[in-house]
Amino acid sequence: MTDVRYDRAPGDIPNEEMQARSPSEALVYTIGLLVALILTATSFWVANTSLLWPGGIGLGLAVLAISQMGIHLVFFLHLTSGPDSTNNILALAFGLLIVFVVVVGTMWIVTDLNDNMLMPPSDAMNIRMQR
C-alpha cells in the first residue's frame, strides 16, 4: 500500500524523491500550463462572443480569473494546505487584506469627495453667466 499525502499540491515533491520523480514534475507543469492556456483562451472567447448574456460576461470573466489564479497557485507556486505552506498562505492572506483595504478605502474616499464637492446645477450656472 502506498503512502498518500493529501496536504501536497501536484508537483510538490520532497527533495529525497526529486530525482526519482522528475518526469512527473514536468508532467504536472505541462498540465498546469495547458489548463492555464485553456482558461486564457476561454476568457478571450467570453469577452468577444455575442452568444452570452451581456450582463453575465463580467461575472464569467471574474470566475475565469479567479480560477486562473488558483491554477497558478497550486500548479506553479505549489501552495498547499500542509504545514510547510503555512507562512505562504498567511503572506497571501495578508496581501489580499492590504489590497482589499486599499481598494475599499479608495472607493470610500472618492465617494465621499463626490458627495461633498458636487457641482452646482446647470440652471444656477446659466443664471450667473447671464448677469
Backbone atoms as SQL, in Angstrom:
CREATE TABLE atoms (id INTEGER PRIMARY KEY, chain TEXT, resi INTEGER, resn TEXT, atom TEXT, x REAL, y REAL, z REAL);
INSERT INTO atoms VALUES
  (1, 'A', 1, 'MET', 'N', 0.843, -1.169, 0.000),
  (2, 'A', 1, 'MET', 'CA', 0.000, 0.000, 0.000),
  (3, 'A', 1, 'MET', 'C', 0.892, 1.238, 0.000),
  (4, 'A', 2, 'THR', 'N', 0.536, 2.234, -0.801),
  (5, 'A', 2, 'THR', 'CA', 1.349, 3.442, -0.889),
  (6, 'A', 2, 'THR', 'C', 0.892, 4.469, 0.133),
  (7, 'A', 3, 'ASP', 'N', 1.828, 5.298, 0.513),
  (8, 'A', 3, 'ASP', 'CA', 1.537, 6.363, 1.461),
  (9, 'A', 3, 'ASP', 'C', 1.062, 7.592, 0.686),
  (10, 'A', 4, 'VAL', 'N', -0.223, 7.900, 0.789),
  (11, 'A', 4, 'VAL', 'CA', -0.804, 9.020, 0.059),
  (12, 'A', 4, 'VAL', 'C', -0.903, 10.204, 1.010),
  (13, 'A', 5, 'ARG', 'N', -0.338, 11.344, 0.582),
  (14, 'A', 5, 'ARG', 'CA', -0.407, 12.561, 1.377),
  (15, 'A', 5, 'ARG', 'C', -1.314, 13.534, 0.661),
  (16, 'A', 6, 'TYR', 'N', -2.342, 13.992, 1.364),
  (17, 'A', 6, 'TYR', 'CA', -3.313, 14.892, 0.761),
  (18, 'A', 6, 'TYR', 'C', -2.998, 16.359, 1.003),
  (19, 'A', 7, 'ASP', 'N', -1.918, 16.656, 1.713),
  (20, 'A', 7, 'ASP', 'CA', -1.593, 18.043, 2.006),
  (21, 'A', 7, 'ASP', 'C', -0.556, 18.615, 1.051),
  (22, 'A', 8, 'ARG', 'N', -0.355, 17.966, -0.074),
  (23, 'A', 8, 'ARG', 'CA', 0.613, 18.436, -1.064),
  (24, 'A', 8, 'ARG', 'C', -0.087, 18.825, -2.344),
  (25, 'A', 9, 'ALA', 'N', 0.465, 19.831, -2.989),
  (26, 'A', 9, 'ALA', 'CA', -0.043, 20.240, -4.293),
  (27, 'A', 9, 'ALA', 'C', 0.548, 19.316, -5.347),
  (28, 'A', 10, 'PRO', 'N', -0.076, 19.249, -6.515),
  (29, 'A', 10, 'PRO', 'CA', 0.526, 18.473, -7.586),
  (30, 'A', 10, 'PRO', 'C', 1.902, 19.039, -7.913),
  (31, 'A', 11, 'GLY', 'N', 2.890, 18.199, -7.904),
  (32, 'A', 11, 'GLY', 'CA', 4.250, 18.628, -8.191),
  (33, 'A', 11, 'GLY', 'C', 5.038, 19.047, -6.977),
  (34, 'A', 12, 'ASP', 'N', 4.436, 19.051, -5.794),
  (35, 'A', 12, 'ASP', 'CA', 5.137, 19.387, -4.559),
  (36, 'A', 12, 'ASP', 'C', 5.819, 18.126, -4.051),
  (37, 'A', 13, 'ILE', 'N', 7.053, 17.929, -4.462),
  (38, 'A', 13, 'ILE', 'CA', 7.776, 16.686, -4.203),
  (39, 'A', 13, 'ILE', 'C', 8.907, 16.961, -3.222),
  (40, 'A', 14, 'PRO', 'N', 9.051, 16.137, -2.174),
  (41, 'A', 14, 'PRO', 'CA', 10.176, 16.320, -1.256),
  (42, 'A', 14, 'PRO', 'C', 11.512, 16.113, -1.970),
  (43, 'A', 15, 'ASN', 'N', 12.582, 16.663, -1.391),
  (44, 'A', 15, 'ASN', 'CA', 13.894, 16.619, -2.024),
  (45, 'A', 15, 'ASN', 'C', 14.398, 15.205, -2.256),
  (46, 'A', 16, 'GLU', 'N', 14.135, 14.278, -1.314),
  (47, 'A', 16, 'GLU', 'CA', 14.653, 12.923, -1.476),
  (48, 'A', 16, 'GLU', 'C', 13.965, 12.164, -2.605),
  (49, 'A', 17, 'GLU', 'N', 12.780, 12.573, -2.974),
  (50, 'A', 17, 'GLU', 'CA', 12.072, 11.915, -4.069),
  (51, 'A', 17, 'GLU', 'C', 12.244, 12.652, -5.389),
  (52, 'A', 18, 'MET', 'N', 12.985, 13.753, -5.397),
  (53, 'A', 18, 'MET', 'CA', 13.064, 14.609, -6.567),
  (54, 'A', 18, 'MET', 'C', 13.673, 13.903, -7.781),
  (55, 'A', 19, 'GLN', 'N', 14.763, 13.156, -7.581),
  (56, 'A', 19, 'GLN', 'CA', 15.417, 12.521, -8.710),
  (57, 'A', 19, 'GLN', 'C', 14.559, 11.409, -9.305),
  (58, 'A', 20, 'ALA', 'N', 13.880, 10.645, -8.480),
  (59, 'A', 20, 'ALA', 'CA', 13.110, 9.507, -8.979),
  (60, 'A', 20, 'ALA', 'C', 11.835, 9.953, -9.679),
  (61, 'A', 21, 'ARG', 'N', 11.326, 11.134, -9.385),
  (62, 'A', 21, 'ARG', 'CA', 10.044, 11.543, -9.907),
  (63, 'A', 21, 'ARG', 'C', 10.138, 12.767, -10.809),
  (64, 'A', 22, 'SER', 'N', 11.259, 13.074, -11.386),
  (65, 'A', 22, 'SER', 'CA', 11.386, 14.282, -12.190),
  (66, 'A', 22, 'SER', 'C', 10.505, 14.276, -13.446),
  (67, 'A', 23, 'PRO', 'N', 10.270, 13.131, -14.135),
  (68, 'A', 23, 'PRO', 'CA', 9.352, 13.202, -15.276),
  (69, 'A', 23, 'PRO', 'C', 7.924, 13.581, -14.870),
  (70, 'A', 24, 'SER', 'N', 7.485, 13.152, -13.685),
  (71, 'A', 24, 'SER', 'CA', 6.130, 13.509, -13.269),
  (72, 'A', 24, 'SER', 'C', 6.038, 14.993, -12.938),
  (73, 'A', 25, 'GLU', 'N', 7.141, 15.589, -12.485),
  (74, 'A', 25, 'GLU', 'CA', 7.135, 17.020, -12.228),
  (75, 'A', 25, 'GLU', 'C', 6.941, 17.787, -13.529),
  (76, 'A', 26, 'ALA', 'N', 7.604, 17.360, -14.587),
  (77, 'A', 26, 'ALA', 'CA', 7.416, 18.002, -15.885),
  (78, 'A', 26, 'ALA', 'C', 5.982, 17.810, -16.371),
  (79, 'A', 27, 'LEU', 'N', 5.395, 16.666, -16.089),
  (80, 'A', 27, 'LEU', 'CA', 4.016, 16.404, -16.472),
  (81, 'A', 27, 'LEU', 'C', 3.062, 17.338, -15.721),
  (82, 'A', 28, 'VAL', 'N', 3.329, 17.557, -14.439),
  (83, 'A', 28, 'VAL', 'CA', 2.475, 18.447, -13.651),
  (84, 'A', 28, 'VAL', 'C', 2.559, 19.874, -14.183),
  (85, 'A', 29, 'TYR', 'N', 3.754, 20.346, -14.503),
  (86, 'A', 29, 'TYR', 'CA', 3.895, 21.686, -15.068),
  (87, 'A', 29, 'TYR', 'C', 3.204, 21.787, -16.423),
  (88, 'A', 30, 'THR', 'N', 3.286, 20.732, -17.207),
  (89, 'A', 30, 'THR', 'CA', 2.631, 20.728, -18.516),
  (90, 'A', 30, 'THR', 'C', 1.121, 20.771, -18.368),
  (91, 'A', 31, 'ILE', 'N', 0.586, 20.003, -17.440),
  (92, 'A', 31, 'ILE', 'CA', -0.858, 20.020, -17.201),
  (93, 'A', 31, 'ILE', 'C', -1.291, 21.404, -16.727),
  (94, 'A', 32, 'GLY', 'N', -0.537, 21.993, -15.813),
  (95, 'A', 32, 'GLY', 'CA', -0.854, 23.341, -15.343),
  (96, 'A', 32, 'GLY', 'C', -0.826, 24.358, -16.466),
  (97, 'A', 33, 'LEU', 'N', 0.158, 24.242, -17.344),
  (98, 'A', 33, 'LEU', 'CA', 0.257, 25.160, -18.477),
  (99, 'A', 33, 'LEU', 'C', -0.929, 24.994, -19.418),
  (100, 'A', 34, 'LEU', 'N', -1.305, 23.749, -19.707),
  (101, 'A', 34, 'LEU', 'CA', -2.434, 23.511, -20.610),
  (102, 'A', 34, 'LEU', 'C', -3.744, 24.039, -20.020),
  (103, 'A', 35, 'VAL', 'N', -3.955, 23.812, -18.736),
  (104, 'A', 35, 'VAL', 'CA', -5.182, 24.322, -18.103),
  (105, 'A', 35, 'VAL', 'C', -5.178, 25.853, -18.107),
  (106, 'A', 36, 'ALA', 'N', -4.029, 26.467, -17.832),
  (107, 'A', 36, 'ALA', 'CA', -3.941, 27.926, -17.848),
  (108, 'A', 36, 'ALA', 'C', -4.204, 28.476, -19.257),
  (109, 'A', 37, 'LEU', 'N', -3.679, 27.810, -20.276),
  (110, 'A', 37, 'LEU', 'CA', -3.929, 28.253, -21.649),
  (111, 'A', 37, 'LEU', 'C', -5.399, 28.108, -22.027),
  (112, 'A', 38, 'ILE', 'N', -6.030, 27.021, -21.591),
  (113, 'A', 38, 'ILE', 'CA', -7.457, 26.824, -21.874),
  (114, 'A', 38, 'ILE', 'C', -8.283, 27.913, -21.193),
  (115, 'A', 39, 'LEU', 'N', -7.952, 28.242, -19.940),
  (116, 'A', 39, 'LEU', 'CA', -8.685, 29.303, -19.241),
  (117, 'A', 39, 'LEU', 'C', -8.465, 30.664, -19.906),
  (118, 'A', 40, 'THR', 'N', -7.253, 30.914, -20.385),
  (119, 'A', 40, 'THR', 'CA', -6.974, 32.177, -21.076),
  (120, 'A', 40, 'THR', 'C', -7.753, 32.271, -22.380),
  (121, 'A', 41, 'ALA', 'N', -7.752, 31.200, -23.156),
  (122, 'A', 41, 'ALA', 'CA', -8.499, 31.191, -24.420),
  (123, 'A', 41, 'ALA', 'C', -9.997, 31.343, -24.161),
  (124, 'A', 42, 'THR', 'N', -10.483, 30.709, -23.101),
  (125, 'A', 42, 'THR', 'CA', -11.900, 30.839, -22.745),
  (126, 'A', 42, 'THR', 'C', -12.238, 32.272, -22.359),
  (127, 'A', 43, 'SER', 'N', -11.334, 32.939, -21.663),
  (128, 'A', 43, 'SER', 'CA', -11.556, 34.342, -21.290),
  (129, 'A', 43, 'SER', 'C', -11.659, 35.234, -22.524),
  (130, 'A', 44, 'PHE', 'N', -10.789, 35.015, -23.492),
  (131, 'A', 44, 'PHE', 'CA', -10.858, 35.800, -24.723),
  (132, 'A', 44, 'PHE', 'C', -12.148, 35.501, -25.479),
  (133, 'A', 45, 'TRP', 'N', -12.575, 34.238, -25.486),
  (134, 'A', 45, 'TRP', 'CA', -13.823, 33.888, -26.163),
  (135, 'A', 45, 'TRP', 'C', -15.013, 34.554, -25.479),
  (136, 'A', 46, 'VAL', 'N', -15.038, 34.510, -24.137),
  (137, 'A', 46, 'VAL', 'CA', -16.146, 35.114, -23.392),
  (138, 'A', 46, 'VAL', 'C', -16.201, 36.620, -23.656),
  (139, 'A', 47, 'ALA', 'N', -15.053, 37.275, -23.711),
  (140, 'A', 47, 'ALA', 'CA', -15.031, 38.728, -23.909),
  (141, 'A', 47, 'ALA', 'C', -15.469, 39.131, -25.316),
  (142, 'A', 48, 'ASN', 'N', -15.303, 38.245, -26.296),
  (143, 'A', 48, 'ASN', 'CA', -15.577, 38.619, -27.682),
  (144, 'A', 48, 'ASN', 'C', -16.790, 37.946, -28.294),
  (145, 'A', 49, 'THR', 'N', -17.533, 37.167, -27.548),
  (146, 'A', 49, 'THR', 'CA', -18.664, 36.467, -28.123),
  (147, 'A', 49, 'THR', 'C', -19.955, 37.252, -27.927),
  (148, 'A', 50, 'SER', 'N', -20.915, 36.978, -28.779),
  (149, 'A', 50, 'SER', 'CA', -22.244, 37.565, -28.620),
  (150, 'A', 50, 'SER', 'C', -23.259, 36.487, -28.230),
  (151, 'A', 51, 'LEU', 'N', -22.799, 35.291, -27.942),
  (152, 'A', 51, 'LEU', 'CA', -23.682, 34.190, -27.577),
  (153, 'A', 51, 'LEU', 'C', -24.116, 34.238, -26.115),
  (154, 'A', 52, 'LEU', 'N', -23.393, 34.966, -25.289),
  (155, 'A', 52, 'LEU', 'CA', -23.695, 35.031, -23.867),
  (156, 'A', 52, 'LEU', 'C', -24.509, 36.273, -23.549),
  (157, 'A', 53, 'TRP', 'N', -25.215, 36.222, -22.431),
  (158, 'A', 53, 'TRP', 'CA', -25.973, 37.372, -21.942),
  (159, 'A', 53, 'TRP', 'C', -24.977, 38.465, -21.569),
  (160, 'A', 54, 'PRO', 'N', -25.136, 39.680, -22.075),
  (161, 'A', 54, 'PRO', 'CA', -24.144, 40.743, -21.834),
  (162, 'A', 54, 'PRO', 'C', -23.905, 41.046, -20.360),
  (163, 'A', 55, 'GLY', 'N', -24.927, 40.902, -19.527),
  (164, 'A', 55, 'GLY', 'CA', -24.741, 41.169, -18.111),
  (165, 'A', 55, 'GLY', 'C', -23.893, 40.131, -17.399),
  (166, 'A', 56, 'GLY', 'N', -23.811, 38.930, -17.947),
  (167, 'A', 56, 'GLY', 'CA', -23.057, 37.860, -17.310),
  (168, 'A', 56, 'GLY', 'C', -21.614, 37.760, -17.755),
  (169, 'A', 57, 'ILE', 'N', -21.216, 38.563, -18.710),
  (170, 'A', 57, 'ILE', 'CA', -19.846, 38.480, -19.217),
  (171, 'A', 57, 'ILE', 'C', -18.841, 38.883, -18.143),
  (172, 'A', 58, 'GLY', 'N', -19.123, 39.943, -17.420),
  (173, 'A', 58, 'GLY', 'CA', -18.211, 40.379, -16.348),
  (174, 'A', 58, 'GLY', 'C', -18.074, 39.330, -15.265),
  (175, 'A', 59, 'LEU', 'N', -19.197, 38.725, -14.881),
  (176, 'A', 59, 'LEU', 'CA', -19.160, 37.667, -13.871),
  (177, 'A', 59, 'LEU', 'C', -18.387, 36.463, -14.380),
  (178, 'A', 60, 'GLY', 'N', -18.602, 36.094, -15.630),
  (179, 'A', 60, 'GLY', 'CA', -17.862, 34.971, -16.215),
  (180, 'A', 60, 'GLY', 'C', -16.370, 35.224, -16.260),
  (181, 'A', 61, 'LEU', 'N', -15.981, 36.435, -16.612),
  (182, 'A', 61, 'LEU', 'CA', -14.563, 36.782, -16.635),
  (183, 'A', 61, 'LEU', 'C', -13.960, 36.775, -15.234),
  (184, 'A', 62, 'ALA', 'N', -14.734, 37.213, -14.243),
  (185, 'A', 62, 'ALA', 'CA', -14.244, 37.187, -12.864),
  (186, 'A', 62, 'ALA', 'C', -14.036, 35.751, -12.392),
  (187, 'A', 63, 'VAL', 'N', -14.962, 34.859, -12.711),
  (188, 'A', 63, 'VAL', 'CA', -14.825, 33.450, -12.327),
  (189, 'A', 63, 'VAL', 'C', -13.617, 32.824, -13.016),
  (190, 'A', 64, 'LEU', 'N', -13.437, 33.112, -14.290),
  (191, 'A', 64, 'LEU', 'CA', -12.280, 32.575, -15.008),
  (192, 'A', 64, 'LEU', 'C', -10.974, 33.135, -14.457),
  (193, 'A', 65, 'ALA', 'N', -10.956, 34.398, -14.055),
  (194, 'A', 65, 'ALA', 'CA', -9.739, 34.993, -13.492),
  (195, 'A', 65, 'ALA', 'C', -9.396, 34.372, -12.146),
  (196, 'A', 66, 'ILE', 'N', -10.404, 34.142, -11.306),
  (197, 'A', 66, 'ILE', 'CA', -10.148, 33.527, -10.005),
  (198, 'A', 66, 'ILE', 'C', -9.672, 32.091, -10.176),
  (199, 'A', 67, 'SER', 'N', -10.268, 31.369, -11.117),
  (200, 'A', 67, 'SER', 'CA', -9.793, 30.003, -11.349),
  (201, 'A', 67, 'SER', 'C', -8.381, 29.999, -11.925),
  (202, 'A', 68, 'GLN', 'N', -8.050, 30.979, -12.746),
  (203, 'A', 68, 'GLN', 'CA', -6.690, 31.105, -13.270),
  (204, 'A', 68, 'GLN', 'C', -5.687, 31.329, -12.135),
  (205, 'A', 69, 'MET', 'N', -6.055, 32.189, -11.164),
  (206, 'A', 69, 'MET', 'CA', -5.180, 32.405, -10.015),
  (207, 'A', 69, 'MET', 'C', -5.001, 31.122, -9.215),
  (208, 'A', 70, 'GLY', 'N', -6.079, 30.372, -9.049),
  (209, 'A', 70, 'GLY', 'CA', -5.983, 29.097, -8.329),
  (210, 'A', 70, 'GLY', 'C', -5.064, 28.110, -9.026),
  (211, 'A', 71, 'ILE', 'N', -5.149, 28.031, -10.335),
  (212, 'A', 71, 'ILE', 'CA', -4.268, 27.132, -11.102),
  (213, 'A', 71, 'ILE', 'C', -2.818, 27.533, -10.900),
  (214, 'A', 72, 'HIS', 'N', -2.530, 28.820, -10.966),
  (215, 'A', 72, 'HIS', 'CA', -1.151, 29.274, -10.788),
  (216, 'A', 72, 'HIS', 'C', -0.644, 29.004, -9.375),
  (217, 'A', 73, 'LEU', 'N', -1.493, 29.224, -8.379),
  (218, 'A', 73, 'LEU', 'CA', -1.076, 28.985, -7.003),
  (219, 'A', 73, 'LEU', 'C', -0.782, 27.512, -6.746),
  (220, 'A', 74, 'VAL', 'N', -1.584, 26.623, -7.282),
  (221, 'A', 74, 'VAL', 'CA', -1.422, 25.196, -6.995),
  (222, 'A', 74, 'VAL', 'C', -0.355, 24.566, -7.875),
  (223, 'A', 75, 'PHE', 'N', -0.427, 24.773, -9.174),
  (224, 'A', 75, 'PHE', 'CA', 0.469, 24.056, -10.079),
  (225, 'A', 75, 'PHE', 'C', 1.864, 24.669, -10.169),
  (226, 'A', 76, 'PHE', 'N', 1.983, 25.990, -10.078),
  (227, 'A', 76, 'PHE', 'CA', 3.275, 26.623, -10.288),
  (228, 'A', 76, 'PHE', 'C', 3.932, 27.098, -8.997),
  (229, 'A', 77, 'LEU', 'N', 3.147, 27.611, -8.057),
  (230, 'A', 77, 'LEU', 'CA', 3.713, 28.070, -6.795),
  (231, 'A', 77, 'LEU', 'C', 3.639, 27.016, -5.704),
  (232, 'A', 78, 'HIS', 'N', 2.989, 25.888, -5.977),
  (233, 'A', 78, 'HIS', 'CA', 2.886, 24.738, -5.063),
  (234, 'A', 78, 'HIS', 'C', 2.343, 25.142, -3.704),
  (235, 'A', 79, 'LEU', 'N', 1.337, 25.983, -3.699),
  (236, 'A', 79, 'LEU', 'CA', 0.705, 26.414, -2.459),
  (237, 'A', 79, 'LEU', 'C', -0.271, 25.334, -2.009),
  (238, 'A', 80, 'THR', 'N', -0.048, 24.789, -0.833),
  (239, 'A', 80, 'THR', 'CA', -0.884, 23.712, -0.314),
  (240, 'A', 80, 'THR', 'C', -1.441, 24.102, 1.040),
  (241, 'A', 81, 'SER', 'N', -2.227, 23.217, 1.609),
  (242, 'A', 81, 'SER', 'CA', -2.753, 23.453, 2.947),
  (243, 'A', 81, 'SER', 'C', -1.917, 22.744, 3.999),
  (244, 'A', 82, 'GLY', 'N', -0.787, 22.201, 3.617),
  (245, 'A', 82, 'GLY', 'CA', 0.079, 21.480, 4.541),
  (246, 'A', 82, 'GLY', 'C', 0.825, 22.408, 5.470),
  (247, 'A', 83, 'PRO', 'N', 1.488, 21.841, 6.473),
  (248, 'A', 83, 'PRO', 'CA', 2.205, 22.665, 7.448),
  (249, 'A', 83, 'PRO', 'C', 3.398, 23.418, 6.845),
  (250, 'A', 84, 'ASP', 'N', 3.941, 22.934, 5.745),
  (251, 'A', 84, 'ASP', 'CA', 5.075, 23.613, 5.118),
  (252, 'A', 84, 'ASP', 'C', 4.668, 24.926, 4.443),
  (253, 'A', 85, 'SER', 'N', 3.400, 25.051, 4.095),
  (254, 'A', 85, 'SER', 'CA', 2.938, 26.231, 3.354),
  (255, 'A', 85, 'SER', 'C', 2.207, 27.236, 4.220),
  (256, 'A', 86, 'THR', 'N', 2.265, 27.087, 5.523),
  (257, 'A', 86, 'THR', 'CA', 1.519, 27.985, 6.406),
  (258, 'A', 86, 'THR', 'C', 1.962, 29.436, 6.242),
  (259, 'A', 87, 'ASN', 'N', 3.257, 29.674, 6.192),
  (260, 'A', 87, 'ASN', 'CA', 3.754, 31.048, 6.026),
  (261, 'A', 87, 'ASN', 'C', 3.346, 31.625, 4.679),
  (262, 'A', 88, 'ASN', 'N', 3.364, 30.806, 3.639),
  (263, 'A', 88, 'ASN', 'CA', 2.966, 31.285, 2.313),
  (264, 'A', 88, 'ASN', 'C', 1.486, 31.661, 2.281),
  (265, 'A', 89, 'ILE', 'N', 0.658, 30.840, 2.928),
  (266, 'A', 89, 'ILE', 'CA', -0.773, 31.135, 2.958),
  (267, 'A', 89, 'ILE', 'C', -1.041, 32.398, 3.770),
  (268, 'A', 90, 'LEU', 'N', -0.351, 32.559, 4.889),
  (269, 'A', 90, 'LEU', 'CA', -0.527, 33.774, 5.695),
  (270, 'A', 90, 'LEU', 'C', -0.060, 35.014, 4.935),
  (271, 'A', 91, 'ALA', 'N', 1.040, 34.909, 4.208),
  (272, 'A', 91, 'ALA', 'CA', 1.518, 36.041, 3.413),
  (273, 'A', 91, 'ALA', 'C', 0.516, 36.382, 2.307),
  (274, 'A', 92, 'LEU', 'N', -0.052, 35.366, 1.673),
  (275, 'A', 92, 'LEU', 'CA', -1.055, 35.597, 0.642),
  (276, 'A', 92, 'LEU', 'C', -2.306, 36.251, 1.230),
  (277, 'A', 93, 'ALA', 'N', -2.757, 35.763, 2.383),
  (278, 'A', 93, 'ALA', 'CA', -3.932, 36.343, 3.032),
  (279, 'A', 93, 'ALA', 'C', -3.673, 37.794, 3.446),
  (280, 'A', 94, 'PHE', 'N', -2.489, 38.087, 3.964),
  (281, 'A', 94, 'PHE', 'CA', -2.156, 39.462, 4.345),
  (282, 'A', 94, 'PHE', 'C', -2.116, 40.366, 3.114),
  (283, 'A', 95, 'GLY', 'N', -1.554, 39.878, 2.031),
  (284, 'A', 95, 'GLY', 'CA', -1.529, 40.655, 0.787),
  (285, 'A', 95, 'GLY', 'C', -2.926, 40.949, 0.280),
  (286, 'A', 96, 'LEU', 'N', -3.815, 39.958, 0.340),
  (287, 'A', 96, 'LEU', 'CA', -5.195, 40.174, -0.078),
  (288, 'A', 96, 'LEU', 'C', -5.901, 41.181, 0.831),
  (289, 'A', 97, 'LEU', 'N', -5.605, 41.133, 2.134),
  (290, 'A', 97, 'LEU', 'CA', -6.184, 42.094, 3.065),
  (291, 'A', 97, 'LEU', 'C', -5.733, 43.520, 2.729),
  (292, 'A', 98, 'ILE', 'N', -4.462, 43.691, 2.443),
  (293, 'A', 98, 'ILE', 'CA', -3.939, 45.020, 2.106),
  (294, 'A', 98, 'ILE', 'C', -4.585, 45.532, 0.820),
  (295, 'A', 99, 'VAL', 'N', -4.695, 44.673, -0.193),
  (296, 'A', 99, 'VAL', 'CA', -5.334, 45.080, -1.451),
  (297, 'A', 99, 'VAL', 'C', -6.787, 45.458, -1.204),
  (298, 'A', 100, 'PHE', 'N', -7.497, 44.661, -0.401),
  (299, 'A', 100, 'PHE', 'CA', -8.898, 44.956, -0.079),
  (300, 'A', 100, 'PHE', 'C', -9.025, 46.299, 0.627),
  (301, 'A', 101, 'VAL', 'N', -8.166, 46.563, 1.610),
  (302, 'A', 101, 'VAL', 'CA', -8.225, 47.833, 2.352),
  (303, 'A', 101, 'VAL', 'C', -7.930, 49.007, 1.423),
  (304, 'A', 102, 'VAL', 'N', -6.960, 48.863, 0.541),
  (305, 'A', 102, 'VAL', 'CA', -6.615, 49.957, -0.372),
  (306, 'A', 102, 'VAL', 'C', -7.760, 50.225, -1.345),
  (307, 'A', 103, 'VAL', 'N', -8.332, 49.173, -1.923),
  (308, 'A', 103, 'VAL', 'CA', -9.404, 49.363, -2.904),
  (309, 'A', 103, 'VAL', 'C', -10.660, 49.925, -2.242),
  (310, 'A', 104, 'VAL', 'N', -11.088, 49.329, -1.132),
  (311, 'A', 104, 'VAL', 'CA', -12.299, 49.806, -0.460),
  (312, 'A', 104, 'VAL', 'C', -12.080, 51.209, 0.104),
  (313, 'A', 105, 'GLY', 'N', -10.911, 51.479, 0.665),
  (314, 'A', 105, 'GLY', 'CA', -10.627, 52.816, 1.180),
  (315, 'A', 105, 'GLY', 'C', -10.635, 53.866, 0.083),
  (316, 'A', 106, 'THR', 'N', -10.083, 53.535, -1.060),
  (317, 'A', 106, 'THR', 'CA', -10.091, 54.471, -2.185),
  (318, 'A', 106, 'THR', 'C', -11.505, 54.741, -2.654),
  (319, 'A', 107, 'MET', 'N', -12.308, 53.674, -2.769),
  (320, 'A', 107, 'MET', 'CA', -13.697, 53.863, -3.196),
  (321, 'A', 107, 'MET', 'C', -14.469, 54.707, -2.178),
  (322, 'A', 108, 'TRP', 'N', -14.215, 54.510, -0.901),
  (323, 'A', 108, 'TRP', 'CA', -14.880, 55.274, 0.154),
  (324, 'A', 108, 'TRP', 'C', -14.498, 56.750, 0.067),
  (325, 'A', 109, 'ILE', 'N', -13.207, 57.030, -0.094),
  (326, 'A', 109, 'ILE', 'CA', -12.736, 58.413, -0.169),
  (327, 'A', 109, 'ILE', 'C', -13.275, 59.104, -1.411),
  (328, 'A', 110, 'VAL', 'N', -13.242, 58.432, -2.548),
  (329, 'A', 110, 'VAL', 'CA', -13.718, 59.044, -3.786),
  (330, 'A', 110, 'VAL', 'C', -15.217, 59.301, -3.719),
  (331, 'A', 111, 'THR', 'N', -15.971, 58.368, -3.139),
  (332, 'A', 111, 'THR', 'CA', -17.418, 58.569, -2.989),
  (333, 'A', 111, 'THR', 'C', -17.711, 59.750, -2.064),
  (334, 'A', 112, 'ASP', 'N', -16.968, 59.842, -0.957),
  (335, 'A', 112, 'ASP', 'CA', -17.163, 60.955, -0.032),
  (336, 'A', 112, 'ASP', 'C', -16.828, 62.284, -0.695),
  (337, 'A', 113, 'LEU', 'N', -15.740, 62.313, -1.463),
  (338, 'A', 113, 'LEU', 'CA', -15.396, 63.542, -2.188),
  (339, 'A', 113, 'LEU', 'C', -16.462, 63.892, -3.210),
  (340, 'A', 114, 'ASN', 'N', -17.001, 62.910, -3.876),
  (341, 'A', 114, 'ASN', 'CA', -18.040, 63.157, -4.871),
  (342, 'A', 114, 'ASN', 'C', -19.295, 63.718, -4.213),
  (343, 'A', 115, 'ASP', 'N', -19.640, 63.216, -3.045),
  (344, 'A', 115, 'ASP', 'CA', -20.831, 63.707, -2.342),
  (345, 'A', 115, 'ASP', 'C', -20.633, 65.119, -1.802),
  (346, 'A', 116, 'ASN', 'N', -19.444, 65.442, -1.334),
  (347, 'A', 116, 'ASN', 'CA', -19.202, 66.728, -0.692),
  (348, 'A', 116, 'ASN', 'C', -18.767, 67.836, -1.641),
  (349, 'A', 117, 'MET', 'N', -18.431, 67.506, -2.852),
  (350, 'A', 117, 'MET', 'CA', -17.953, 68.519, -3.792),
  (351, 'A', 117, 'MET', 'C', -18.773, 68.505, -5.071),
  (352, 'A', 118, 'LEU', 'N', -20.093, 68.482, -4.911),
  (353, 'A', 118, 'LEU', 'CA', -20.959, 68.464, -6.077),
  (354, 'A', 118, 'LEU', 'C', -20.925, 69.797, -6.811),
  (355, 'A', 119, 'MET', 'N', -21.027, 69.723, -8.099),
  (356, 'A', 119, 'MET', 'CA', -21.112, 70.937, -8.914),
  (357, 'A', 119, 'MET', 'C', -22.510, 71.513, -8.772),
  (358, 'A', 120, 'PRO', 'N', -22.630, 72.827, -8.883),
  (359, 'A', 120, 'PRO', 'CA', -23.974, 73.403, -8.821),
  (360, 'A', 120, 'PRO', 'C', -24.781, 72.968, -10.041),
  (361, 'A', 121, 'PRO', 'N', -26.097, 72.976, -9.913),
  (362, 'A', 121, 'PRO', 'CA', -26.929, 72.593, -11.063),
  (363, 'A', 121, 'PRO', 'C', -26.670, 73.504, -12.249),
  (364, 'A', 122, 'SER', 'N', -26.935, 73.024, -13.432),
  (365, 'A', 122, 'SER', 'CA', -26.638, 73.792, -14.645),
  (366, 'A', 122, 'SER', 'C', -27.507, 75.043, -14.742),
  (367, 'A', 123, 'ASP', 'N', -28.713, 75.042, -14.177),
  (368, 'A', 123, 'ASP', 'CA', -29.564, 76.242, -14.204),
  (369, 'A', 123, 'ASP', 'C', -28.922, 77.375, -13.422),
  (370, 'A', 124, 'ALA', 'N', -28.330, 77.071, -12.283),
  (371, 'A', 124, 'ALA', 'CA', -27.671, 78.099, -11.469),
  (372, 'A', 124, 'ALA', 'C', -26.475, 78.672, -12.227),
  (373, 'A', 125, 'MET', 'N', -25.770, 77.830, -12.962),
  (374, 'A', 125, 'MET', 'CA', -24.625, 78.317, -13.742),
  (375, 'A', 125, 'MET', 'C', -25.087, 79.252, -14.851),
  (376, 'A', 126, 'ASN', 'N', -26.206, 78.939, -15.491),
  (377, 'A', 126, 'ASN', 'CA', -26.706, 79.798, -16.569),
  (378, 'A', 126, 'ASN', 'C', -27.182, 81.148, -16.039),
  (379, 'A', 127, 'ILE', 'N', -27.788, 81.166, -14.863),
  (380, 'A', 127, 'ILE', 'CA', -28.242, 82.430, -14.283),
  (381, 'A', 127, 'ILE', 'C', -27.054, 83.320, -13.935),
  (382, 'A', 128, 'ARG', 'N', -26.001, 82.739, -13.392),
  (383, 'A', 128, 'ARG', 'CA', -24.810, 83.533, -13.044),
  (384, 'A', 128, 'ARG', 'C', -24.153, 84.096, -14.296),
  (385, 'A', 129, 'MET', 'N', -24.135, 83.354, -15.376),
  (386, 'A', 129, 'MET', 'CA', -23.470, 83.827, -16.591),
  (387, 'A', 129, 'MET', 'C', -24.259, 84.932, -17.264),
  (388, 'A', 130, 'GLN', 'N', -25.569, 84.953, -17.089),
  (389, 'A', 130, 'GLN', 'CA', -26.372, 85.989, -17.732),
  (390, 'A', 130, 'GLN', 'C', -26.257, 87.325, -17.017),
  (391, 'A', 131, 'ARG', 'N', -25.887, 87.344, -15.768),
  (392, 'A', 131, 'ARG', 'CA', -25.789, 88.592, -15.011),
  (393, 'A', 131, 'ARG', 'C', -24.602, 89.373, -15.338);
